[in-house]
Amino acid sequence: MTDGIRIGDHIDQVAASPLARFADRTPWALVAEAPVIVRVLLAELTATDYVFTGDIAIHRSATVEIGAVLKGPLIIGPRGFLATGAYVRGGNWLGADCLIGPGSELKTSFLFAGTKLAHFNFVGDSVLGAGVNMEAGSIICNYRNERPGTCVRVLVNGLLHDTGVEKFGAMVGDGSRIGANAVIAPGAILRARQIVQRASLLDQESFVNPA
């Protein structure tokens, strides 16, 4: 049932990235092991390129403003920028040129090159491809609390399937645009360059009845 929703199906940079060995995993399987995977990747970095503080590695070309809160395990790639008030926790990997703006929270996620959380965003337990842009106030939810049973479901070929995990936000394809104050419900799979309109709700679970 995972045909078409492996990481490598939606994110072109996977094959050339440190995550290449995980390209055949589903995104929810990847984020479920995020802390372990990030620690594996940490062990492969060098002090020539990164500054290490415990289980946090910040590329020497990256900028972290005073007042950003960083909790490991965490890798911040080349030319990354984390603004004052950014909050990053739970095991995260940020590729090159990623931006986490003021008031934004990133939890247990993988971001590919050039992806930006502008400000006042929340992204939980997700995989975001290259060049994804989230306008102010848009969020990716990672937990269902509005129905009995909290297992996240994903839409595959018109049917909903259980992922077997309670926390999974979204896989967002390369170049997608998430408008200001949009809400993406848990379990979303966004194709490359998908547009989510401002102030909208994207809940793929509501499209059909469970299988």
C-alpha positions as CSV (number, residue, x, y, z in Angstrom):
1,M,0.0,0.0,0.0
2,T,3.1,2.3,0.2
3,D,3.4,2.6,-3.6
4,G,3.9,6.2,-4.5
5,I,4.5,7.5,-1.0
6,R,8.0,6.6,-0.3
7,I,10.3,9.5,0.3
8,G,12.2,9.1,-3.0
9,D,8.9,9.4,-4.9
10,H,8.3,13.0,-4.0
11,I,11.7,14.5,-3.1
12,D,14.3,14.6,-5.9
13,Q,17.3,15.5,-3.7
14,V,17.1,12.3,-1.6
15,A,19.4,10.3,-3.8
16,A,22.2,12.9,-3.5
17,S,21.6,13.6,0.2
18,P,22.8,11.9,3.5
19,L,19.3,10.4,3.6
20,A,19.8,8.4,0.4
21,R,19.9,5.1,2.3
22,F,16.4,5.8,3.6
23,A,14.8,6.7,0.2
24,D,12.6,3.6,0.2
25,R,11.1,4.3,3.6
26,T,7.7,5.8,4.0
27,P,7.8,9.3,5.6
28,W,6.1,8.1,8.8
29,A,8.6,5.3,9.2
30,L,11.4,7.9,8.8
31,V,10.1,10.4,11.3
32,A,9.3,7.6,13.8
33,E,13.1,6.9,14.0
34,A,14.2,10.5,13.6
35,P,16.3,10.8,16.8
36,V,18.2,7.6,16.0
37,I,18.7,8.5,12.3
38,V,19.9,12.0,13.1
39,R,22.4,10.6,15.6
40,V,23.7,8.3,12.9
41,L,24.2,11.3,10.6
42,L,25.8,13.3,13.3
43,A,28.5,10.7,13.7
44,E,29.4,11.1,10.0
45,L,30.1,14.9,10.2
46,T,33.4,16.5,10.9
47,A,34.5,19.5,13.0
48,T,36.0,21.0,9.9
49,D,32.5,21.8,8.6
50,Y,30.4,21.8,11.8
51,V,30.4,23.2,15.3
52,F,29.3,20.6,17.8
53,T,27.6,21.2,21.1
54,G,26.6,17.8,22.5
55,D,24.2,16.2,20.0
56,I,23.7,19.4,18.0
57,A,25.8,20.2,14.9
58,I,25.6,23.6,13.2
59,H,27.4,24.2,10.0
60,R,30.0,26.9,10.2
61,S,28.3,28.9,7.5
62,A,24.9,28.8,9.3
63,T,23.4,31.6,11.5
64,V,21.6,31.0,14.7
65,E,20.3,34.2,16.4
66,I,20.4,34.7,20.1
67,G,17.1,33.5,21.6
68,A,16.6,30.5,19.3
69,V,16.0,27.3,21.3
70,L,17.8,24.2,20.0
71,K,17.4,20.7,21.4
72,G,19.2,17.7,20.0
73,P,19.7,15.6,18.2
74,L,19.9,18.2,15.5
75,I,21.8,19.0,12.3
76,I,21.7,22.4,10.7
77,G,23.1,22.5,7.2
78,P,25.1,25.0,5.3
79,R,23.8,28.6,5.3
80,G,20.9,27.7,7.5
81,F,19.2,30.5,9.4
82,L,17.3,30.2,12.7
83,A,15.8,33.4,14.0
84,T,15.2,34.6,17.5
85,G,12.3,32.7,18.9
86,A,12.7,29.6,16.7
87,Y,12.1,26.4,18.7
88,V,13.6,23.2,17.3
89,R,13.2,19.9,19.2
90,G,12.7,16.1,19.0
91,G,15.3,15.1,16.4
92,N,15.6,17.2,13.2
93,W,17.8,17.4,10.1
94,L,17.9,20.6,8.1
95,G,19.6,20.6,4.6
96,A,21.3,23.6,3.1
97,D,19.8,27.1,3.1
98,C,16.8,26.2,5.3
99,L,15.2,29.0,7.4
100,I,13.2,28.7,10.6
101,G,11.7,32.1,11.3
102,P,10.7,33.8,14.5
103,G,8.0,32.1,16.6
104,S,8.2,28.9,14.5
105,E,8.5,25.4,16.0
106,L,10.0,22.4,14.2
107,K,9.6,19.0,15.8
108,T,11.0,15.6,14.7
109,S,11.3,16.5,11.0
110,F,13.5,16.4,7.9
111,L,13.8,19.5,5.7
112,F,15.6,19.5,2.4
113,A,17.5,22.4,0.8
114,G,15.9,25.8,0.6
115,T,12.8,25.1,2.7
116,K,11.5,28.0,4.7
117,L,9.2,28.3,7.7
118,A,8.6,32.0,7.5
119,H,7.3,32.9,11.0
120,F,4.8,31.6,13.5
121,N,4.6,28.1,12.0
122,F,4.4,24.6,13.5
123,V,5.7,21.6,11.7
124,G,5.6,18.2,13.5
125,D,6.8,14.8,12.5
126,S,7.1,15.6,8.8
127,V,9.3,15.4,5.7
128,L,9.5,18.5,3.6
129,G,11.2,18.5,0.2
130,A,13.4,21.1,-1.3
131,G,12.2,24.7,-1.8
132,V,9.0,24.3,0.2
133,N,7.7,27.6,1.5
134,M,5.3,28.0,4.5
135,E,3.8,31.5,4.8
136,A,3.1,33.1,8.2
137,G,0.9,31.1,10.6
138,S,0.6,28.0,8.5
139,I,0.9,24.7,10.4
140,I,1.3,21.0,9.8
141,C,-0.5,19.1,12.5
142,N,0.9,15.7,13.7
143,Y,-1.7,14.2,16.0
144,R,-5.4,13.3,15.8
145,N,-7.4,14.2,18.8
146,E,-10.9,14.8,17.3
147,R,-11.9,11.1,16.8
148,P,-11.7,7.8,18.6
149,G,-8.4,6.1,17.7
150,T,-5.4,8.3,17.2
151,C,-3.5,6.2,14.6
152,V,-2.8,8.5,11.6
153,R,-4.2,7.4,8.3
154,V,-2.9,8.2,4.8
155,L,-4.9,8.4,1.5
156,V,-3.6,5.9,-1.1
157,N,-5.3,5.3,-4.4
158,G,-8.6,6.6,-3.0
159,L,-8.5,4.6,0.2
160,L,-7.4,5.4,3.7
161,H,-4.8,3.1,5.3
162,D,-3.4,3.1,8.9
163,T,0.2,4.1,9.2
164,G,0.6,2.3,12.6
165,V,1.9,5.5,14.2
166,E,0.1,8.1,16.3
167,K,2.3,11.0,15.2
168,F,2.8,11.9,11.6
169,G,2.3,15.3,9.9
170,A,2.9,15.3,6.2
171,M,5.2,14.5,3.4
172,V,5.4,17.7,1.3
173,G,6.8,17.4,-2.2
174,D,9.5,19.7,-3.7
175,G,8.5,23.3,-4.4
176,S,5.2,23.2,-2.6
177,R,3.7,26.4,-1.3
178,I,1.6,26.6,1.9
179,G,-0.4,29.8,2.3
180,A,-0.6,31.9,5.4
181,N,-2.8,30.5,8.2
182,A,-3.4,27.2,6.3
183,V,-3.8,24.0,8.3
184,I,-2.6,20.7,7.1
185,A,-4.1,17.8,9.0
186,P,-2.1,14.7,10.0
187,G,-1.4,12.2,7.3
188,A,-1.2,14.5,4.3
189,I,0.8,13.5,1.2
190,L,1.5,16.6,-1.0
191,R,2.8,16.1,-4.6
192,A,5.6,18.3,-5.8
193,R,4.7,22.0,-6.3
194,Q,1.3,21.6,-4.7
195,I,-0.4,24.8,-3.6
196,V,-2.4,25.0,-0.3
197,Q,-4.5,28.2,-0.3
198,R,-4.3,30.8,2.4
199,A,-6.6,30.2,5.4
200,S,-7.6,26.8,4.2
201,L,-7.8,23.3,5.7
202,L,-6.3,20.3,3.9
203,D,-7.5,17.1,5.6
204,Q,-7.1,14.2,3.2
205,E,-8.8,11.8,5.7
206,S,-12.1,13.6,5.1
207,F,-11.9,12.8,1.4
208,V,-13.2,9.2,1.8
209,N,-14.3,6.7,4.4
210,P,-11.7,4.5,6.0
211,A,-10.9,1.3,4.1
